[in-house]
Amino acid sequence: MRWREYHEATKHSVESLRRARRVLDWANMPDPFRHYEGVPVLDLPADPPAPEMPAIDVLQGAFGTTPADDGPPFLSQLLFYSAAISASKLVPSTGDRYALRVNPSSGNLHPTEFHFLTRGLKGWPDGMYHYDPSRHMAEQRGHGGFGTRAVDGSAPVVFVLTSIVWRESWKYGERAYRYCLHDIGHAWQALALSARAIGCDSFAAGHFPDDEVVQLCRPSMDEWPMLIVSLHGKSIPVREAATSKTVWLGGRPNQLSKEAIAHPLIDSLHFATKRSSRGSSGTSDEAAPTGSGEIKLPSPASSTRGFGEVARMRRSALDFLGGKPSMSLAQLSAILAATAKPLSADFAATRFIQLYLYAHRVDGLQPGVYRFWPECAELEQVQAGDQRVAAAGLSLGQDLAGNSCVTFSMIGDLDRAARSYGDRGYRYVHFEAGAIGHRLYLAAEALGLGATGIGAFYDDEVHRHLNLVLSRGQVVYHFAIGHPVPDPRVSAFNEPQEITW
């Protein structure tokens, strides 16, 4: 299995959807929360202070500060604004509530797990931990020194983001691997931006030997390590690192479903994208395409809304108000500027994603399709005319893609990524798409708008509509921004609390 075979096999078309009608087995739905039972659980202080730096400034590269002078409040603040539960939603037919989180996920199924390693963090034992968002607590899976070549040994805090693909494949079948990679990108930026808002820098590593990282953090067999994120910075409260030996505590992972259904296509692709300790880390010397457009974007709109408020209030809109409500060209400029900033990762020297816009209702911009050139902050018109029906139709007939003010097609240069990194590059393109998506979410929320990611679209129909040559890029993600339809079922809360599905 190579990336191209998988990508072709998981494309949506009218015929493929007719052949693969899915009936969800609700009795076998995976538990959205992973627990490692039988290990110590360390409290993270409740109600950490909200980072007050404006979210737009953080997205533009500014650093905030934190009052945390000890490890527990520092970790609590970092995770509360990157991975914690942020709201609950009512199911009217049963009266039950389920959790929404700071980091978004396809279908709210949350395949991503946050493991972290600490070394020399003040007031916190050195060791390996798993974050439990249902309780806003850390499960201690080992203590002592966990030095390894696979992670940055100089960083006081290192996160290992893993993916439980079954959580997504339960609903989405073989296409689920794409969504898991998107979600890693979202989680990466949720963590990196939360760290930046409290004064920390971060660096993401994708070129790690998979099996060595599995041996390091020993996740459950259904979890696959996807990304390593190291944190540095003066705002991290540190002490002298201990030299005690490693003591592994383990923990029993909870069973998520009665039965996890195997998907050989996903397993084959994941195996193809793995790296051994002897594998090449690849190179990304090949430059991304550059260009320009005839429309120069205006100065970006500003917003004073603090990062903490924006991160906690971000939601995935179920639909948008159609009709007359519009957004300004300055707002669009700010949103696009947030996507153009460099990403700090070992696979991000050049970018693999190109943004195409279906502009529906943007003041000062004629309806049409545009290509965004980030180097010069310009738009190139590709097609003129109303795109609402086309955008909705391409997004599997979802009205929200036409009711939005603007909808995006993220076009990934999969071939160039594969030339640079082999099959591993398939991960990186989707990570980048998810990272851009998270920045779109936060920028839209900061400006008083709403957003939602759209993983389902008619792949080749998008290519035909945009007149794309597949060797130069294929659609990997859709995204919509506009004025969200209010959802009365959602209740936000600002203190950690336990929610069950």
N, C-alpha and C positions, 0 to 999 in steps of 0.2 A: 504494500500500500504506500503510495506517494501522495503528496498533498493535492496534486491535480486530480487524481482519481477520486479522492474523498470529496473535494469541492464540487466536482461535476456530479457525483452521485447524490449530493445533498442539496442541489439546486431545486428551488420551487418552480413548478409550472402548473398550469391547469391540469394537465394529464397526471403529473406526479401526485398532486393533492387528491385527485379522484381515486388513484390507485391505493393511496396510503391513508385512508380514512381511519382516524384514531378514536378509540373509545377509552376514556380515562378510567382507570381502576382506582376509584377514590379510597377504597379500603386498603390499598397498598401504597398510598401516597407517602413519600419519604418525610420523616421528621425534619423540619427546617433547622433544628438545633442539634449540634454535636456536643456530647458530654464525654469526658474521660473519668469514669467512676473509680473510686477507691484511692484517690490521691488528695493531698491537701488543697484547699481552695483559699486563695488569698483575696481579701477584700480590696476593691478599688473605691476610694471615697466617693460618696454620692454627690450629685449636683456640683460638678467642677465648674469653675468660672468660664464664661464664654469668651473666646478670643474676640477682641473688639476691633482689630484691624479690619477696615472695609474689605469685603470679599473681592471686589473688583481689583483692589490694590494687590491682594494676595495672588490673584490670577495673573497680574501683570509682573509678578516677581518680587514684591515687597515682603519683608520679614516682620512678623509681629513679635510680641513678648509674652512671657507667662509669669505669674506670681508663684508658680510651684517651685519649692525649694527642697523637695523630697521626692523619692521615686514613686511612691503610691499616688500622690495627687498628680504628678506629671503623667504617668501612664493613664490615669483615669481621664484627664483632660484630652490627651491624645486620642484615646479610643472612643470617648463619648462623642467626639465630633468627626469620627471617621468610620466607625463600625457598629455603634450601639443601636438599640431600638430607639426610634424617634417618634413613633405614633402607633396607634392601633386602628383597625378598621372593623366595623360591625358587619356581620353576616345577618341581614334582616330575617331570613327564613328560619334561622336557628337561635339567634341571639348571641352566638359566640363571637369572639373577637380574635383577630390574628394580627401579628406584628408587622410593622413596616420599619425599615432600617435607614440609617444615614446613607450607607452605600447601596445604590440601586441594584436590581437583579432582574433578569428576564423571568417574567411570570411570578415575581416575588418568591422564587424558589431557593435562592441563595446557596449556590454550590461552593462559594469561597469560604475557607476557614483561615483564621488568623492565628498562627503560632509565632511565638517570639522568644528570643534568646537575650538575656541580660548579662552584662559583665561590668561590674564596678558602678552600678546604679545606686545612688545614695538611699539608704533605708529600705533596700529591697534585696533579697537573696539572689546571688548569681545562680542562673539555671535556665531551664527550658520550660516554657509555659504555653498553654492554649487559652485563648480568650473565649469566654462564654457570654455572648451578648444577652442571653435570656435572663442572666442574673447580674450582668456587668461585673463579673469576677474573673480571676485568673486561676486556672487549674495548673498546679505545679507538677509537671511531669518528670522533672529531674532537677538536681541542684549541684552546684560546683562548677568547675570549668568545662566548657563545651567547645574548646578550640578545634578548628578544622580548616583545611584549605578551601573548603567549599563556600565559606562565608567570610566577611570582613572582620578579622579578629580585633581590629582597633576600635570598632564601633561599640559604644556602650549598649545600644539596643539594635537588634537585627530581627526583622520580621520575615517569616517564611509563609507565603500565601499558597495554600493548597486548594485543589478543586475536587469536589465530589460530583463527578459527572452524572451519576445516577439521579441526583436530584433534578437535573434538567431533562435527562433522557426519558424519565418517567412520563413527561408531558410531550416533549418535542422529538423523541426518537433520535435517529442518527444525526440530525442537524444540530443536536444539543451541544456538541463539542465546540461549535462556533460560538454559541452563547456563553459557554463557560469561559472561553478566552476573552470575550467582551467583558464579562463580569470581573475577571482578574484586572483588566485595564481600568475599570471603574474603581475597584478596591484600591489599586495602586495609587491613583490620583486622589482618592478620598484620604488615604493615609499620608501621601506626600504633601498635600495642601494643608491638612490639619497640622502636620509637623511644621510647615512654613509659617502658619498663622501663629504658632507659639514659639517661633524663633529658631527652628531646626532646619538643617539642610538634609536632603536624602539622596540616595543613589540606588537605582534598581538594577539588579543583575539577572539577566536571562541566560547567560552562558555558563551555567553551572552543570556539573555532572549529576544527573538525576538520582542515580542510585546512592551516591555519597550523601546527598541531602536527605534521602529517605532514612539512611542509617543514622544521621544526625538527630532528626526530630521524631523518627519512628511514628509517623501518623498511622491511622487505621489503613488497612489494605485498600479501602475504597477511596482514599485520598491521594491525589497526585500533586507533588510540588510543582509549582508553575513559575514563581517569581520570588526573588529575595530582595528585600528593601532594607538598606542600612541607614541609620540615623546618626548624624553628627551635629554638633553645635554647642555654643556656650550656655544655652538655656537648659541643657540636660543636666540635672543635678547628679554629680558623680562623686565617687570616693575611690580609694585605692582598690583595685580588683583583687579578690581573694585568690589564693593559689590552691584551694582545696580540691581534692580529686572528684571526679564525676561520680555521682550516685544517681542511678536511673530508677525512678519510681514507677514509670509505666502508666498504668491506668487502663481500664477496660472501656473501649469505645462502645457507646450505645448502638443498638441495632436500629437502623433508620426505617426499614420496611420489613414486612414478612418475607418478601422475596425481591431481590434486585435482579432485574432482567438484563441479560448480557446483550451488548451491541458490538459484535465483532468488528464492524467497520470503524467504530470509534477506537476500540482497543488497538487495531492495526495502525491507524494514523498516529495515535499517541506514541506507540512504540517507535514509529519512524521518526518522530520529532525528538526523541530522547537523545541526550549526549552522554557519552562515556567519559571517564577521566582522561582517556587518550584522544578524544575527538577534538577536531579543530574548533576554535571559537568563532571562526568565520571573519569576514571583513565587510564593511559597508562603504568602501571607497567610491563605489559607483554613485555618481551624483543624481539627485532627484531632478526631474524636469523643472525648468523655470520658464516663466512667461510673464505677460502683463495683459491688462485689459484697458478698455476705453473709459471705465468709470472709476474715478478716484474716490475712495471712501472718505467721509468727513471725520473730524476728530471724534473719538469714541465718547459715548454718553458716560456720565459718572454716576456713582451711587455711594452713599455713606453707610449702607446696611452692613453691620458687622459680620465677620465670617461665621462666628458661632451661630447667630440667628439664621443666616442663610443655609448653612449646612444642616441644621436641625429641621428647617421648614421645607427643604427640598422634597418634592413629591414627583411621581410619574403621573402626568395628566392622563385621564381616561379619554378625554375628548377636548376640543377647543370650541370657543364661541365663533361660529362662522359669521357671515354677513359683513358688517362695516368695521368692527374693531380692528385696528391696525397697530403696527409698531413703527417707530421712526427709523430712518436710515442711520442716525447716530447710535441708536440701540443695537442695530444689526452690526455696525462697525465695532462696537464694544464686544459683542458676542464673538465675532470673528477674530478680533485681536486676542481674545482669551485662548483661542485654539492655536494661535501662531507661535506662542512662546516655546522655547526649546524644552524638550523632555529630558530629564536627567536619568539616563540608562545606558548600559553598555551596547545596546542595539539601536540607539536613537541618534547616532551621528548624522544620519540623513533620514528624512521622513518618507514614509511609504504611502501616506493617505493624502488624497486630493479631494477637496470639498466641491461638490456641485450643489447649487441652491435652486429650489423651485420657489421663486418669490411670488407670493399670492397677494399680500396686503402690507407692503412696506412703503410708507410715505416717501415720495421722491424717487422711487424705483419702479419702473414699468414692470408689470407682470411678465414673467418669463423664466427661462433657465439661465443660470450664470455659473461660471467657473471662478473660484476664488484663488487669486495669486497672493499668498501671504507675504512674500518678500517685499512687494511694493504696495500692499494693502489696496489692491485693485480688483474689480470685477470685470470679467469678460462675458459678454452676452453670447449665449450659445443658441438659444431659441427665444423668439418673442411670442407673447400671447398668454392667455389664461391657462394655468397649469394645474388647477385644482382637481379636475377629473382625472388627469393623467397621474398626478402624485398619489391620489387615493387608490386608483386602479393598480399602479405598480406596487403599492404596499399591501397587496392581497385584499384590495377593496376596503381598506380601513379608512373610514371617513375622516379620522383625525388628521391624516396626512394632507387632506384637502381643506379642512377647516382651520388649520394653523395659519399663522401669518407667513411662515417660511418653513419649508421642509428641506432636508439635506439628504443627498446620496453621498456616502463616503466610499470613494473609489480607491481600492488598495492595489498597489503595484506588487502583486504576488510573485510574478516572475522575477522581478529585480530582487525581492527579498530572498527568493530561493537561490538565485545566483550568488548572493552574499553569504547566506547562512544555511543552505540546503533546506531540507524539510522543516527544520527548526524555525525558519523564517516565517512559516505559516502562523506560528504562535505570535510572532512579533507584530505582524500586520494587524491582527485582531486586538492585541494588547493596545496598540496605538489608537485604533478606532474606539475602544472602550475608554481610553484616557481622554481623547478628544470629547467623547460623549459626556464624560463627567464634568469637564470644563464647560461644555454647553449648558448642562443642567444648572451649575452654580451661577454662571453669568446671567442666564435667563431669570433665575430666582432673584438675584441681586437687583435686577432691573424691573421687578414687578411683573414678570411674565412666568409662564409655566413651560414645561418641556416633557418629552417622553422619547425613549429609545424604541426603535422598531427593528426587530431582528428578522421579521418575515417580509419577504418581497419576492416578486418574480424576477429572478436574477437576470436571465438573458433578455427579458423584456426591458429591464432598466438599461442594459447595454445598448439595445437597439434604439431606445428613446433618446439616449445621450450620444448615439453614434460613436460608441467606443470600440477601439481595437483591443481584443482581449489580452494580447501580449503586452499592452501598456496599462492595463488596470481592469479590475473587476469589482463590482459592488460587494461590500462586506457589511454595511450597516446603514440603516436609515434613521433619521432623527427629525423631530418636529418641535417647533417652538411657536407659542401664541398665547392667547388669553384662555386659561383653562376653565372648563366647566366645573363649578364647585361640586365637591363630593361630600355630602353631609354625613356619610358613614365614617369619615376619618376624624379621629380625636388625637391631637398632639399632646405630648406630655414632656416635661423637662427633667424628670427624675427617673433614674433607672428603676424598672419594675419587671417582674416576671410575667411573661405572656405565653400562653400555650396555644397551639394551633387548634 
